[in-house]
Amino acid sequence: MRRLHPLTGLLRTGQYALYGLSVPLFFMGAVLGLLGVDVDAGLIIQTMGLGGLVGGAFGLASYLRYRYEVRAETLVVTEGVLARREREIPVERVQNVDVHQELLHRVLGLAIVRIETAGGTGTEAKLNFVSGSEAGRLQEEIRSRRADLAEGREPGRDEATAAGTPEESADQGGGAATTLFALTPRDLLVYSVTEIRPAAFALSLLGLPLADRVIADLLVTLAGPLGGPERLSLAMTVDEALAVALVAFPLVLLGGWALGAVLGLLGYWGFQLGRRGSDLVYERGLTTKYSGSIPLSKLQTVTVTAWLFQRPLGYAGLRMETAGLGSQRAQQDGAPSAIPLAARDRVWSFAAAIEGCEEAPEIQRPPERARRVYAVRYLLAIGVVLAVGLAYDAAVGTFTRWWVPALLVLVAPLAAHLKWTSRGYALGDDHLFVQRGFWRRRTSVVPYRRLQTVARSRTLFQRRLELADLVADTASSFALVGGGAVAHDLPAETAADLRDRLREELQTSLGAAAPARPTAGTAEPSES
Amino acid sequence: MEALHPNVRVVWAAVGAVLAVALGGVVAAADHLWLSVGPVLGVGVGAVVLPGVVLYVVALYRTWRYEVQADALYLERGVVKHVETAVPFVRIQHVDTERGPVERLLGLSSVVVYTAGSRGADVEIPGLDPADADALHDRLRRLAVESEPDDGV
C-alpha cells in the first residue's frame, strides 16, 4: 500500500490545525460575544491551542490512514480516522483518470488525481496529493491493467509479475502516446475568442457591483441620456434601473467575453490529444495543468460543437462523452474535450474515424409549423413581460417605460427562424444524429448500441400540432446536465416510427455484438 | 396494454389533498400576516385547488398504460406532457418493489426499474396489486439477466 505524497501530511496537519483553532475562536469569541456572555481572553487562547492540537493530530492521522494501491484487477483505497472505509474499484469499471495541477501544486511537485466510475454521484477516488510522476504512473498503470483485462490477458497476480506488465503492454501498442491532434497557436487564439464561457459571464455580472468607481461613474454617464439615475443605489426607480441595465448589458457581455478569452487561453494552452493503446489522452493548461484519459471502449456519445462565431469561420470542436462524472467537470461549461477547435471537416472525419459514423450527415429539420410555434412562444413570453411591467406601473407608477420589451417583437420572427434552422436529426447506418442549439450548435452522434431508453414525449401544445420530442437516452453523464440527445419537434408520426426503429436498431446492434439472446416470444416464460 | 389498479387514484388524490390543504394553510398564514382578507382566502384557495387535484388525478389515471413487450418494458403516461418510454430489458440494471404507507393501507405496490441512463429517467409503475407487482418484478428480472451486453459503464 502506498501513502500520499509526504507534503500532504504537512499540508493536512496545518489545514486541520487551522480548522481546530478557529472553532473555539468563532464559538467563544463571536457567538458568545454576540449573546453578551463574557469570556476570558486567556481561556479562548487556551482552548484555541487545544483545538489546534486536536485538529493537527486529526489531519496527520488522516494522512497516515490514507493508503492506496493498484492491484491486479482493482484499485484499493483505505481511509478514515474515526469512520474507516476500504474501497475497491474494479479497474475495468474506471471511466476516466484525471490529473489536475494548480500552479502552486506544480511548484511543489504535487498533483490531484481523480478516478471516475459510472456509479455514485461524485468522484470515486480523489488522491490529493500525489507527486506529479506518481500521477502519471497511476494513469498509465490503470490504463494498462484495463487493457490487459479487456484482452483477456492474465494480469499480474503478485508484485513481481505486475511490475513486468507495463513494459509488456508497451510492446503491444501501449507505452508512449501517439499524438493525434495539437492545437496550433493561431487556433488557440481563435478558440479563446470564439468559445463562449457562461461562467465568465456570470463572473462578469457578479463583478459589476464590486467594480471600481470609474466603472460606476461610466455607467451613470452613459445611462444619463436614457433617463438614468443621479447615482447608482438600491433606491433607483425601475425606469432608471432599466436605463442602467441597458448600458450595463453590453459592458457585462464585453467583460465576460474578455474574461472567457483569458480563461480559454490559459486553460487550453498547449492542448494535445494523443492515443495510448485504446485510450485517448489529453493534456492542456498554462498555469493549471489538466491531463486525463478517455477510454474509447467506454464512449457513449460524441458531440460536434460549434459556437455562433465559429461556424462562419468553418470551425468546430469535438466532445467525448462517457458515463464518468469527471468527463463533464474536466470540460468546464461543456467545452469540447477531444478537439477544442479545428476545421469542421477535420472534426467530422476524426469523429467518423473514432465512432465509425457517417461524416456530416444530412440533417432533417422539424416541419415548418414548428417555426410558427417558436414565434408564437416568443411573442407570448414578451406579452407576459409586458403585462407584468404594465401591472407594476399601474400599481406603483415608476415604470413608465414598461413598453420597452415590446421592441423585442421585431426580432421574434428571426429568432424563431434561427431556432428552427438549428434543430433536426438524421439516421445513419449505426448512429442517430441529433442537432440543436443556435448559439452553440451541438450535433450529437449516438451509437444505436449505446441506447439506454427511448422515449417520445408530447406536451399539450405539441399534441395539438402533431409534434413530438424524441429522447434517445444513453449513459453519458452529459444527459444529467441537460445535454442529452433530444430531437425536438418532429412530426408526431415520424417520432413514433423513430422510437420503434431505434428499439429495433438497439436489438440488432446487440445481436451482432453479443451472444444471441432468445427471441422475444420464446423469452417470455409462462407466469406462474 | 394494461391499466393501473383503480385504487391508485386514491393514493394520488390523498397526496394531492395534503398538498391542497398545505397550500391553503400557507395562503391563510400569508393572509394573516400581510393581507388580512380573512380566513375565506385560504379556504377558498384550498377549495379551488382540491377539485383541480381530483380532475388531474382522474385524467392522469386514464393516460397511464404499461405493457411488457417483446424486447422492452413500455409505458405511457402524462396529462400535460405525455411521455411514452421504452426500457429495453437488456438495459435494466435492477428492479425494486416498493410499498409506501398509503399504498400499504390500500393494498398496492410499486415497481421501480433502474437503467444506467440519465439518473432521472428511472421508471416507476405505481399502483399495482402486490401479487402482480411481484410477478412483474420477477419477470423483468428474468428478462434482464438473459443477456448482459457491454454498455460501457
Chai-1 contact restraints between the chains, C-beta under 6 A:
chainA,res_idxA,chainB,res_idxB,connection_type,confidence,min_distance_angstrom,max_distance_angstrom,comment,restraint_id
A,A118,B,V153,contact,1.0,0.0,6.0,A-B,restraint_1
A,K298,B,G152,contact,1.0,0.0,6.0,A-B,restraint_2
A,Q300,B,G152,contact,1.0,0.0,6.0,A-B,restraint_3
A,A323,B,V153,contact,1.0,0.0,6.0,A-B,restraint_4
A,Q452,B,R91,contact,1.0,0.0,6.0,A-B,restraint_5
A,Q452,B,T115,contact,1.0,0.0,6.0,A-B,restraint_6
A,Q452,B,G117,contact,1.0,0.0,6.0,A-B,restraint_7
A,T453,B,T85,contact,1.0,0.0,6.0,A-B,restraint_8
A,T453,B,V87,contact,1.0,0.0,6.0,A-B,restraint_9
A,T453,B,T115,contact,1.0,0.0,6.0,A-B,restraint_10
A,T453,B,G117,contact,1.0,0.0,6.0,A-B,restraint_11
A,T453,B,A121,contact,1.0,0.0,6.0,A-B,restraint_12
A,V454,B,A86,contact,1.0,0.0,6.0,A-B,restraint_13
A,A455,B,V83,contact,1.0,0.0,6.0,A-B,restraint_14
A,A455,B,T85,contact,1.0,0.0,6.0,A-B,restraint_15
A,R456,B,E84,contact,1.0,0.0,6.0,A-B,restraint_16
A,S457,B,K81,contact,1.0,0.0,6.0,A-B,restraint_17
A,S457,B,V83,contact,1.0,0.0,6.0,A-B,restraint_18
A,R458,B,H82,contact,1.0,0.0,6.0,A-B,restraint_19
A,T459,B,K81,contact,1.0,0.0,6.0,A-B,restraint_20
A,L460,B,V80,contact,1.0,0.0,6.0,A-B,restraint_21
A,D473,B,G117,contact,1.0,0.0,6.0,A-B,restraint_22
A,D473,B,S118,contact,1.0,0.0,6.0,A-B,restraint_23
A,D473,B,A121,contact,1.0,0.0,6.0,A-B,restraint_24
A,A475,B,A116,contact,1.0,0.0,6.0,A-B,restraint_25
A,A475,B,G117,contact,1.0,0.0,6.0,A-B,restraint_26
A,A475,B,V153,contact,1.0,0.0,6.0,A-B,restraint_27
A,A479,B,S118,contact,1.0,0.0,6.0,A-B,restraint_28
A,L480,B,S118,contact,1.0,0.0,6.0,A-B,restraint_29
A,G484,B,S118,contact,1.0,0.0,6.0,A-B,restraint_30
A,R503,B,A86,contact,1.0,0.0,6.0,A-B,restraint_31
A,L506,B,P88,contact,1.0,0.0,6.0,A-B,restraint_32
A,Q507,B,D71,contact,1.0,0.0,6.0,A-B,restraint_33
A,L510,B,P149,contact,1.0,0.0,6.0,A-B,restraint_34
A,A514,B,S147,contact,1.0,0.0,6.0,A-B,restraint_35
A,A514,B,P149,contact,1.0,0.0,6.0,A-B,restraint_36
A,R517,B,E146,contact,1.0,0.0,6.0,A-B,restraint_37
A,R517,B,S147,contact,1.0,0.0,6.0,A-B,restraint_38
A,A520,B,A70,contact,1.0,0.0,6.0,A-B,restraint_39
A,A520,B,D71,contact,1.0,0.0,6.0,A-B,restraint_40
A,E527,B,A135,contact,1.0,0.0,6.0,A-B,restraint_41
